[in-house]
Each structure stands twice: as C-alpha cells, then as structure tokens.
C-alpha cells in the first residue's frame, strides 16, 4: 500500500482525482474515492517499480554518455 513511495496527501488526492477522471472520461464509469485509492495503490505497488527501473536505466545511460563526452575532451 504505497509502501515504496512517499507522497504527501495533496499529491495523493490529485492522483486519485486523475484516476477518477480517467475512468469517467474513457469508460463512462464513476469511481469512488476508495476504488481510486485502491487503483493508485495497485499502480504504485505493482507497476511503478518497472517504470522507476526504466528511469534509472535511462539516467545511467545518459550519465555514461556525458562522462564519455568529458573524457573525449580530455584527449
């Protein structure tokens, strides 16, 4: 339950409203606060780590390329 992520209550409320808005706009379904919170917790616990790892990998590749550029300047 959002154990891997720290977020303040305002950020959590905004995300819950985004989820509710998505379901209403895209599926014509009204979600309550609890259902949206459970969706948010599912995304955070099951899906977010994959996106986080991709972000770390992208950052690593970016920094490796910048370091390579710096070493090229040194030659």
Secondary structure, 3 states (H helix, E strand, C coil): CCCCCCCCHHHHHHHHHHHHHHHHHHHCCCCCHHHHHHHHHHHHHHHHHHHHHHHHHHHHHHHHHHHHHHHHHHC
